[in-house]
Amino acid sequence: MNRDLLLVAVSLFTWGVGEGMFYIYQPLLLQEWGASPVQIGVILGAVGVAMAFVQIPAGYVADRVGPHYVMKASWVQGLIAAAVMAFSKSLPMFVIGLLLYGMTTYVAPPMNTYIGRARGKMPLGRALAINSASYNAGAIIGPLLGGILASRIGLLPILRVAAGIFLLSSSVILFIRAHPAETGADHHLAGGSLLKNYRFLAFLPLMFLTLLASYLPQTLTSNYLQNQGGLSLETIGRLSSIGNLSNVLLMLGGSLFPARYSLLVGQVLVGLFALLLWRGSGAGWYTLAFAFLGGYRLLRVMITTLARPLISAAKAGLAYGLIETVNASTVILAPVIAGLLYEREPAWMYIAAVILTAAAVLVNLIILPRLQPAPAASDSILITPEQEFPSP
């Protein structure tokens, strides 16, 4: 790993600590401000709208001015957003901070592009997995620390601690350097339009279904665990840390296998997460459920890995922006659906997730192999640089 990827990994690790302190508690923070389950779903859905709005522009700008500039801007915006949430005096002000924070997910397209440029001879899937694992390693510590502090000083004060950690993370990311765009086997695709790339366009709705099914059971789980499961904030924090430990282990292990299969494994694991929360009861069952939650991060990375052979390096940022827009659209819909189901019967959101996941796995099994241009090469993320980007 070179200097710049190491800086990104260190910055992601520290950010994971800070974000992990409060991320799982976002619905509970809104509940503390007096929001109902449906209102929480609508607010989190609005965060998804904000996320969707910025993804494509961020990818477009990254392709033209350099992804490292967009990454730095995202880190600074996240720091400002955390400060707004930390020092809010009302629900509207807190929601403004939450919206600003949600928008920072525009970092994903430029960061994926940057990792692709800075990775050297390292396979793309492995480079993405290592950096994602770095974030999740920090996110193992964050919920433990956040749960301990929240049980002693309350939920809102932990945001101030998180903002201080974000300051450190932002200071590190400012030192990354520019890297030239990738060149190689896909140079003949550089002038092609994504709107005429039918494999890539067919890939997007398939991933929408995959992401929606996998995100639905997560949105109001902290409320479910506290209100229906009777768990303390500290226990919820420990469960989140278990989930993030699962992220690290599955990310590193899953990067050793063909991306298509790792995607399916990730889906099945998230389905088991939903199933255990629906049918299980007590800390033991919930712990087992969170041990499977790492499948979500695994499938997110595999989506990016599977998309890369379908696009040219010149349009990587824009393509990743489209993928993140699809992801953001699931973040819009899933909380609203979960909120409506939760208000009628809390367990219904898990039942719906299990059914939707089963459907998504079946559709992926049928369609995904037909979209990949050269299964023997593109499906593996442990291939040589010369083989890595076959033409469609």
C-alpha positions in Angstrom: 0.0 0.0 0.0 1.5 3.4 -1.0 1.6 6.6 1.0 -1.7 8.1 -0.3 -3.8 4.9 0.2 -2.3 4.7 3.7 -3.4 8.2 4.5 -6.9 7.4 3.1 -7.0 4.3 5.2 -5.9 6.1 8.4 -8.4 8.9 7.8 -11.2 6.4 7.2 -10.3 4.5 10.4 -10.6 7.7 12.5 -13.8 8.7 10.7 -15.2 5.3 11.4 -14.5 5.8 15.1 -16.3 9.1 15.1 -19.2 8.1 12.9 -19.6 4.8 14.8 -20.2 6.7 18.0 -23.6 8.0 16.8 -24.6 6.5 13.5 -26.7 3.6 14.8 -28.3 6.0 17.3 -29.6 8.5 14.6 -33.2 7.2 14.9 -33.0 7.3 18.7 -31.6 10.9 18.5 -34.6 11.9 16.4 -36.9 10.0 18.8 -35.4 12.1 21.6 -36.3 15.2 19.7 -39.9 14.0 19.7 -40.2 12.5 16.2 -42.6 9.6 15.6 -41.6 6.5 13.7 -43.2 7.8 10.5 -41.5 11.2 11.0 -38.2 9.5 11.6 -38.7 7.5 8.4 -39.6 10.7 6.5 -36.6 12.5 7.9 -34.2 9.7 7.1 -35.8 9.5 3.6 -35.1 13.2 3.2 -31.5 12.5 4.0 -31.6 10.0 1.1 -32.9 12.7 -1.2 -30.0 14.9 -0.2 -27.7 12.0 -0.9 -29.2 11.3 -4.3 -29.0 15.0 -5.3 -25.2 15.2 -5.1 -23.9 11.9 -6.3 -23.8 12.4 -10.1 -22.5 16.0 -9.9 -19.7 14.8 -7.5 -18.7 12.1 -9.9 -18.8 14.5 -12.9 -16.6 17.1 -11.1 -14.2 14.4 -9.9 -13.6 13.3 -13.5 -12.7 16.8 -14.4 -10.9 18.5 -11.5 -9.5 15.5 -9.7 -11.2 13.2 -7.1 -8.8 14.2 -4.3 -10.2 17.8 -4.3 -13.8 16.5 -3.9 -12.7 14.1 -1.2 -11.2 16.9 0.9 -14.3 19.0 0.5 -16.5 16.1 1.7 -14.4 15.6 4.8 -14.6 19.3 5.7 -18.3 19.4 5.1 -18.8 16.3 7.4 -16.9 18.1 10.1 -19.2 21.2 9.8 -22.3 19.0 9.7 -21.3 17.1 12.9 -20.8 20.4 14.6 -24.2 21.7 13.6 -25.8 18.5 15.0 -23.7 18.6 18.1 -24.7 22.1 19.1 -28.4 22.0 17.9 -31.1 23.5 20.1 -34.1 22.2 18.1 -35.2 19.4 15.9 -35.1 21.5 12.7 -31.5 22.6 13.3 -30.6 19.0 14.0 -32.2 17.9 10.8 -30.3 20.5 8.9 -27.1 19.1 10.3 -28.2 15.6 9.5 -29.0 16.6 5.9 -25.6 18.2 5.5 -24.0 15.1 6.9 -26.0 12.8 4.6 -24.8 14.8 1.6 -21.2 14.0 2.4 -21.8 10.5 0.9 -20.9 12.2 -2.4 -17.4 11.3 -1.4 -18.0 7.7 -2.6 -17.7 8.2 -6.4 -14.5 10.3 -6.2 -13.0 8.1 -3.5 -13.6 5.0 -5.6 -12.1 6.8 -8.5 -9.1 7.9 -6.5 -8.5 4.5 -5.1 -8.6 3.1 -8.6 -6.0 5.6 -9.6 -3.7 5.4 -6.6 -3.8 1.6 -6.1 -0.8 0.9 -8.3 -0.7 -2.8 -9.2 -3.1 -3.8 -6.4 -6.4 -5.3 -7.8 -9.3 -2.9 -7.5 -11.5 -5.1 -5.4 -8.7 -5.7 -2.9 -7.9 -1.9 -2.7 -11.6 -1.1 -2.1 -11.9 -3.8 0.5 -8.9 -2.7 2.4 -10.1 0.9 2.7 -13.6 -0.2 3.5 -12.2 -2.5 6.2 -10.2 0.4 7.6 -13.3 2.4 8.1 -15.1 -0.5 9.7 -12.2 -1.2 12.0 -12.7 2.3 13.4 -16.4 1.7 13.5 -15.9 -1.3 15.8 -14.5 1.1 18.4 -17.0 3.9 17.8 -20.2 2.2 18.9 -18.5 0.8 22.1 -17.3 4.2 23.0 -20.5 5.9 22.0 -22.6 3.4 24.0 -20.6 3.9 27.1 -20.7 7.7 26.8 -24.4 7.8 25.9 -25.4 5.7 29.0 -23.5 8.2 31.1 -23.9 11.7 29.5 -26.7 11.2 27.0 -26.9 10.8 23.3 -26.5 14.4 22.1 -23.2 15.1 23.9 -21.5 12.2 22.1 -21.8 14.2 18.9 -19.4 16.8 20.2 -16.8 14.1 20.9 -17.4 12.7 17.4 -16.9 16.2 15.9 -13.5 16.3 17.6 -12.5 13.0 16.1 -13.7 14.2 12.6 -11.3 17.2 13.0 -8.4 14.7 13.3 -9.6 12.7 10.4 -10.0 15.8 8.2 -6.5 16.9 9.0 -5.1 13.6 7.7 -7.0 13.5 4.4 -5.8 17.0 3.4 -2.3 15.5 2.7 -3.3 13.1 -0.1 -1.9 13.9 -3.5 -3.3 13.8 -7.0 -2.8 10.7 -9.2 -3.2 10.5 -13.0 -6.3 8.7 -14.5 -6.0 5.0 -15.3 -5.0 4.0 -18.8 -4.9 0.6 -20.4 -7.2 -2.1 -21.8 -10.4 0.1 -21.8 -9.0 3.1 -23.6 -11.3 2.4 -26.6 -14.3 2.9 -24.4 -13.3 6.4 -23.2 -15.5 8.2 -25.7 -18.6 6.0 -25.1 -21.7 7.4 -23.5 -23.0 5.8 -20.4 -26.5 6.3 -21.7 -25.6 3.9 -24.5 -23.9 1.4 -22.3 -26.8 -1.1 -22.0 -25.0 -3.5 -19.8 -24.3 -0.8 -17.2 -27.9 0.6 -17.5 -29.3 -2.9 -16.9 -27.0 -3.3 -14.0 -28.4 -0.2 -12.1 -32.0 -1.4 -11.5 -30.7 -4.8 -10.5 -28.5 -3.2 -7.8 -31.4 -1.0 -6.8 -33.4 -4.1 -5.8 -30.3 -5.6 -4.1 -29.6 -2.5 -2.0 -33.2 -1.8 -1.1 -33.7 -5.3 0.2 -30.5 -5.1 2.2 -31.0 -1.6 3.7 -34.7 -2.0 4.7 -34.1 -4.0 7.8 -31.4 -1.7 9.2 -33.1 1.7 9.3 -35.2 1.4 12.5 -33.3 -1.4 14.2 -32.0 0.7 17.0 -35.6 1.7 17.9 -36.7 -1.9 17.6 -34.0 -3.1 19.9 -34.7 -0.4 22.5 -38.5 -0.3 22.3 -39.3 -3.9 21.6 -36.2 -5.7 22.7 -35.7 -3.7 25.9 -31.9 -3.2 25.3 -29.9 -0.4 26.8 -27.9 2.1 24.7 -24.7 0.5 25.8 -25.9 -2.9 24.6 -27.0 -1.5 21.3 -23.6 0.0 20.9 -21.9 -3.3 21.5 -24.2 -5.0 18.9 -23.2 -2.3 16.4 -19.5 -3.0 17.1 -20.1 -6.7 16.5 -21.7 -5.7 13.2 -18.7 -3.6 12.2 -16.3 -6.4 13.2 -18.3 -8.6 10.9 -17.8 -5.9 8.2 -14.0 -6.1 8.5 -13.8 -9.9 8.5 -16.2 -10.3 5.6 -14.6 -7.5 3.7 -11.2 -9.0 3.8 -12.4 -12.6 3.4 -14.8 -11.7 0.6 -12.2 -9.9 -1.4 -10.5 -13.2 -2.0 -13.4 -14.7 -4.0 -15.1 -13.8 -7.3 -17.1 -10.6 -6.8 -20.4 -12.1 -8.1 -20.4 -14.8 -5.5 -19.3 -12.5 -2.7 -22.3 -10.2 -3.6 -24.7 -13.2 -3.3 -23.1 -14.2 0.0 -23.5 -10.6 1.3 -27.2 -10.7 0.4 -27.9 -14.0 2.1 -26.1 -12.8 5.3 -28.2 -9.6 5.4 -31.3 -11.7 4.9 -30.3 -13.8 7.9 -29.8 -10.6 9.9 -33.4 -9.7 9.2 -34.7 -13.2 9.8 -33.0 -13.5 13.2 -34.3 -10.1 14.4 -37.8 -11.1 13.3 -37.8 -14.6 14.8 -35.2 -14.2 17.6 -35.5 -12.7 21.0 -32.9 -11.7 23.5 -29.3 -10.4 23.4 -27.9 -13.8 22.2 -30.1 -13.9 19.1 -29.5 -10.3 18.4 -25.7 -10.8 18.7 -25.9 -13.5 16.1 -27.9 -11.3 13.8 -25.4 -8.5 13.9 -22.6 -11.0 13.2 -24.3 -11.3 9.8 -24.8 -7.6 9.1 -21.3 -7.3 7.6 -22.8 -8.8 4.5 -24.2 -5.3 3.6 -20.8 -3.6 3.4 -19.5 -6.6 1.5 -22.1 -6.4 -1.2 -21.6 -2.6 -1.4 -18.0 -3.1 -2.3 -18.8 -6.0 -4.7 -21.3 -3.8 -6.6 -18.5 -1.3 -7.3 -16.1 -4.1 -8.3 -18.7 -5.7 -10.7 -19.5 -2.3 -12.3 -15.9 -1.4 -13.1 -15.5 -3.8 -16.1 -18.6 -2.3 -17.6 -17.3 1.3 -17.8 -14.3 3.2 -19.1 -11.7 4.8 -16.8 -12.6 8.2 -18.3 -16.2 8.0 -17.0 -15.5 6.1 -13.8 -16.4 9.0 -11.5 -19.7 9.6 -13.3 -20.6 5.9 -13.4 -19.8 5.6 -9.6 -22.0 8.7 -9.1 -24.9 6.9 -10.8 -24.3 3.8 -8.7 -24.4 6.0 -5.5 -27.5 7.7 -6.7 -29.2 4.3 -7.0 -27.9 3.6 -3.4 -29.3 6.9 -2.2 -32.7 6.2 -3.7 -32.9 3.1 -1.5 -31.9 5.3 1.4 -34.9 7.5 0.5 -37.4 4.7 0.2 -36.3 2.2 2.8 -36.7 4.4 5.9 -40.2 5.5 4.8 -41.3 1.9 4.1 -39.8 0.8 7.4 -41.5 3.6 9.3 -44.9 2.8 7.9 -44.4 -0.9 8.6 -43.0 -0.3 12.1 -46.0 1.8 13.1 -48.4 -0.9 12.1 -46.3 -3.8 13.5 -42.6 -3.5 14.2 -41.7 -7.0 13.0 -43.2 -6.4 9.6 -40.2 -4.5 8.4 -38.1 -7.6 8.9 -40.6 -9.9 7.2 -40.7 -7.6 4.2 -36.9 -7.5 4.1 -36.6 -11.4 4.1 -39.1 -11.7 1.2 -37.4 -8.9 -0.8 -33.9 -10.3 -0.2 -35.0 -13.8 -1.4 -36.4 -12.1 -4.6 -33.2 -10.1 -5.1 -31.0 -13.2 -4.7 -33.0 -15.1 -7.3 -33.0 -12.2 -9.8 -29.2 -11.8 -9.4 -28.6 -15.5 -9.9 -30.5 -15.3 -13.2 -29.4 -11.9 -14.7 -26.0 -10.9 -13.2 -24.0 -13.5 -15.1 -25.4 -12.3 -18.4 -24.2 -8.7 -17.7 -20.6 -9.4 -17.0 -18.5 -9.1 -20.2 -16.0 -11.9 -19.5 -16.8 -14.0 -16.4 -13.4 -15.7 -16.3 -11.6 -12.3 -16.0 -14.0 -9.6 -14.8 -15.6 -11.7 -12.1 -12.4 -12.2 -10.2 -10.9 -9.4 -8.1 -7.5 -11.1 -7.9 -6.5 -10.8 -11.5 -3.6 -9.1 -13.1 -3.8 -5.4 -14.1 -3.7 -6.4 -17.8 -6.7 -8.6 -17.4 -8.6 -6.5 -15.0 -10.8 -4.3 -17.3 -11.9 -6.5 -20.3 -14.0 -4.8 -22.9 -17.8 -5.4 -22.9 
